[in-house]
């Protein structure tokens, strides 16, 4: 029997087919109960959001209104936010895991001084890779005539910024949120006079802008603010907005950004969340792993297999002549992902209430607690092996861009780098079970 197992191991197990990349939606918000604490939520479908952490970030001073989230090229999540009702600063913080955040700096935009107001900064990444923050500024405080401006990152670590440049929108518009489709910029923003969310377009970031949707053009009514958009996997756009006077949150969908459907209430967030943005990230590429008992052999250390020992993950030498317990530790039951059935979770065969999951990016074997955080951290999405050769890589569902890999023989979930060493460390041959 062991000889047969060894023969099958050498051949590997073909991957099953899957539908495609799996989306994951991250949301940062302030709440009706606190303007000084940021809450983090996530979702598998951009509709039902689950709280990841309450009070995930409190700035050293001031407020945390209107937090906008970006995933930068360095793998970190960055937020930019309104620091106060009046003044000329916006705040920045970052996080490796979107759970624990570190204050970076307040940036003085040098536009309106202590008597003005600087509100609602939003990230915008242009098609040329440039990173901008678009914010609303008034020279006469909170009752003033707001206009949208932008600053542009002057270096790769987002620590230096250009002087502010006006977008060319008339006075008394706030909460600009920009997306770009082809060569057209779309700006969804609040008309502070009428309280409608309106829609302007331009072929340059600096305008001129043409308003193509004014007044109650979308049929959502007035008393709205904080528009934020995300693109769905089928190509449609979803806009979120806050009916702040009634403490209700809504979304509406569009195929073309020109006409939108009726607004639908986000009942799980109404009364709680305020002025949020949603970041979509995709995990995996559709590569699926055959379910059932499997073992994962390292591609670049082919005598070693993924295993658990003392409740931590390693790659270690295991073979058909190893002890039964060692072979069991290197055998997992591949099941539908606990957080998303389009991905996979790896359950221990000898401790069937335990799964491989990452915690502070170290992979460990933990008892399934049944909560949403555990489910996300124990879910991995298949991708064609980074090292090729018919191998498989496992991308984190909860932290897209991070992969199951070995480093110094320890299993981790690390941000992908472009070198061949990482590709080998993050690629596995899925084999028949060792036990």
N, C-alpha and C positions, 0 to 999 in steps of 0.2 A: 504493500500500500504506500509506504513512504517513497519507494522508487517511482511509483506512478505520480504521486504528488510532486516530486522533484521534476519530473518530466513536464508536467503541466506548468510548473512555475517558470521554467525556462521559456515557455511559449508566451506567457502572459495571458491576460483575459481581454478580449476586445471591448472597446467602449460601446455603450448603447447610444442611440440617437437622442437628441434633445431639441427643444423648440428654438433656443437661441439665448442670447445674453439675458440675464435676470436683473431687473431694475431694483434699486433701493433708494428711498427718498429720505433725506435728512432735512429737518426743519429746526430753525432757531427762532425763539420768540421771547418777547417780554409778556407779562400777564397783567390782568386787571388787578391782581393783588399786590404786584410789586413792579416798580420801575427800576429797581436796583439789582435784580437777579434775573439771569437768563435761564430759560427752560429749553431743553433739547428733546425733540420727538423724532420718531422715524416711522416709516410706512413701507409696505410692500406694494401698494397700489395707488399711492398719491391721494387717497381718500380717507382711509382709516388710520389715524396716527396714534402711536403708543408712546407714552412718556419714557424716555431713556433716563433722564435725570432732571429733577427739580433743583433749582438753585445751582445750576452747573457752573455759573460764573458770576462773580460779583466784582466790579471794578474797584480799584483802590479808593476812588471817590467819585461822586457824581452818579449819573444814571446809566442804564443800559437799555435805552429805548431803541426800537427799530433795528435789532441786530440782523445783519446780512451776512450770509456764509458763503465762502469760496473754498474749493480744494485747489491748492496751488501745485505747481510742478515739482516742488520739493516734498510733496506727500503730506504736508501739514494742512489742516483746516484753519482758515483765518476768518475772523469776524470783524466787521467795522460797524460802529454804532454811534448813536446820538449820546453825547456826554452830559448835556444839560439843556434846560429850557432856553437859556441865553448864553452867548459866548461864541467864540470862533474856532472851536476845536471839535475833532471827531476822534473816537477811540479805536484802538486795534488790539486784538488778542489772538492767540493761536493755540492749537491743540493737536496732538498726534492721534488722539482717539475720539475726539469730539465729546468726551465725557469730562476730562480735566483740562481746564483752560488756564493759560498764563498771560497776564497783562504784558503787552509789548510797549505801547507808547500812546500818548495823545498827540495828534498832529494839528498844529495851528495852521489853518488855511489862510490866515492873514487877510481876511476879506471884509469883515464887518465889526470887529472889535467886541468889547464887552457888552455893548448895548444892543448888538444884533443877535440873531439866532441862526444856528447851523443845525439842520435837522435831516433825518431820514437818509443817511448815506447808503448807497447800494453799489455792490460790485457790478462791473461790466467788463467782460473779457471780449475784446474784439477779435475778428477773424484773422488778424495778423499777429495774434498772440499778445498784443499790448493789454495791460491791465489798468483799469480806470476805477475811480470811485465817483459816482454821480450823487450830489447832495443838493439840498434846498437851502437857500440862504436869504435872510432878510436883514436889512441894515437898521431896522427900527424895532427889533424885538419880535415877540410872538404875535403881535397884531399887525406886523408889517407886510409888505408886498413881497412874498417869496418868489425867487427865480431859481431854476436849476443851473448848477455849475458842475464842472468835472475837474478832477486832478488825475494825473497819470503817473504810474510808478516809474521812477527813474533808475531803479536797479532791480536785480533778480530777487532780492530778499524782502522787497516791499517796504524798505525802511526809509527811502527817500522819494519825495513826491514833487511834481511840478507845481507851479503857481496855478491858481484856479482860472479856468476858462469858462465863460458863459456859453451855454448851449444855444442861446438865441431864441429861447421860448419867452413869450410875453410875461409880464409881471402877474403875480398871484396864482402861480401854479406850484404845487409841491408834490413830493412823493414820486418822483420820476423813477420808472423801472424800464430799462432798455433791453431789447433783444434785437438780433440782426438775422435776417433771412436773405440769402443771396447778397445783393448789393444794397438792400434797403434796411435802414434802422427804424425800429418801431419803439415809440415812447408812450407808455401808458402812465398817466399822471392825473392827479386830483386838481380840478378847478376849484380853488379855494373860495371863489365867489359863489358858485352854484352848488358846490359839494358833489358834482358828478365826476366819475372817472372818465377821462377823455383819451383820445388816441391820435397821435401825430406821427408822421413819417418823414424821413429825409434820406438823401443819398450820401450825406456826410454827417459825421458825428457832431459837427458844429453847425449843422443846418445849411440852408434854411429849412424850417419845419412846416409841413402842411397838415393842418388838423383835418383828419378824415372821419373822425367820430366825435361829435360834440353833443352836449346836452344829454338827453336820455337815449342816446343812439343805440345802446345795447339792451335797453329795457330793464335795467337793474334798479332803477330809481336813484334817488340822491342820498346824501348822508353817508357816503362811502369814502374810504381812504385805504392807503397801504397796498396798492396793487403789487402783485408778484407773480411771475410766470414761470412755468416749467414745461418742457416738451415731453410728451408721452412717447412710449416706444412705437406706437402706430403712426407717429408723425403729427398728431393733434397737439394743440396747445391748451394748457389749463391755466387760467388766471384765478388767483385767490384775492379776496379783498375783505375789508373789515367794515361792517356797518356799526361804527363805533358808538353811536347814540343808543343803540339797542343792545350793544354787547353781543353781536351775532357775527359769525364768520361764514363766508360763502365761497363757492367756486363756480366757474362756468367754463365750458370747453368750446374750442374753435378748430376748424380744419385749416383756416387760412389767415387768421388774425384780423379778418375784415368783419365777419359776422360770428357772433357767439350765441350759444344756447342760453336757456333760462338759468338763473342762478339756483344753486343747490346748497342747502345749509350743511356745514360741517358740524353736526350736532355734538360730536365729541369734543370740539374745541370752542364752540360758542360759549361765551361767558367766562372763558379762561384765557385763551391766547389772544395776543394783540400783535399786529403789524409784524408778520413773520415772512421769511423767505424759505423756499424749498429748493434743495440741491438734489438733482437726480444723478446717481452713479450706477453703472452697470457692472455686474460681476460675471465672469466666465464668458465663454464664446459659444455655448451650446453643447460642448462636449459633455456627455453623460458617462457615468461609471456604472457598470453592471452591478445590480444590487445583489445582496446576499453576502456570504462570508468571503472576504478578500484579504490579501496582504499587499503592502506597498513597499516595493523594492526601490532603493535609491538608484538613480541612473548613473551618477558619477562615482558612487561607492557601491558597486553591485553585489558585494557580499553582505551589505547591511540593509535592514528593513526598519520601517517605522514601527515603533513599539512603545509601550508604556512600562515604566519601572519606577516604583515608589511614587506613583501617581503623576509622574512627569513624562513628557514625550522625548524620545531619542531616536537616532538611527544607530543600530548596533548589529554586529554579526549574528545572524540566526540562520540555521539550516535544518534540513530534515533530521540531522543527528543531534540537534539541540534538545534540551529537556522539554517535556510536555508543557511545563509552565512558561518557558521562554517562547515557545511557538504560539501558545495561546495569547501571550502578551503582544505578539506581533500579528495577530489576526483580529479583524474588525468586521462587523456586520454593516454593510453599506445600506443605508435606508434613505428614504426621502428626507430632505432637509427639514429640520425642526422648525425653522423660521420661514422657509419657502420650499415648496415641494418641487420646484424646478431645479433645486440644487441637492446637496447630499449631506448627511451626517454620518459619523463613524462611531459606531457603538461597540464597546468591548465585548468579546465573546465570553470571557471568563468573569466579567463583572457587568452583566447586561443592563444595570441601571446607570451605567457610567458612559460618558462620551468624551471623545477628544474635543477640546475647546481651547480657545486662547484667552488668557487673562494677563493683562499688561503685556500682551504679544508673546508671552511664553506659552507653549502648548502643554496642556496638562490633561489628566483624566479625572473628570469630576462627575459627581452624581447629578443627574438631571433634576434641577430644582423646579422645573415647570414654568418658570417665568420667561418673559419675552427677551430679557437681556441674555440669559443663558442660551435660549434658542438661537439668537442671532450669532453669538460667539461660537456656537457649535455647528454652524452651517457653512459649507464650502461649496463653491461652484466650479464645475469642471471646465478646463480649458486645454486645448491641444498643448502638449508638453512644450515648455519653453526651450527645452534642449532637443526637441524633435525626436525622430526615431520611433514614432508610435507611442511615446510616453504621454503621461497626463500630468497637468499641474492643477493645483487646487487653490482657487482665489477665495479670499475671505468674503462672505456675503455681507457681513456687517461693516467691513472696512475695505471696499473695493480698491484694487491697486496693491494690496498686501497679499502675499502668497505663503502657503505652507512651505517651509524650507528647513534644511538643517544647517546649523552653524556651530562649528566645534562639536559636532555630533548631537547637538541639542535641537529639538524641533521648536521652531518659532513661526510667527506670522509677521513677515517683514515687507517693507516697501520695496517694490521691484526696482532694480537697477538694470542697466543695459548690458552689463558685462556677462561673459560666458560662464563665469564662476557661479553667479547667482542663478542663471538658467539651469545649470546642472544641479545645484543645491535644491531647486524648487521643482524638479521633475522626478516622477516616479513611474515605475512600471507596475500596473495593477495586475496582480497574479492570483492564481488559485490560493486558497487559504493554506497557511502553514500548519494550522491545527483544525 
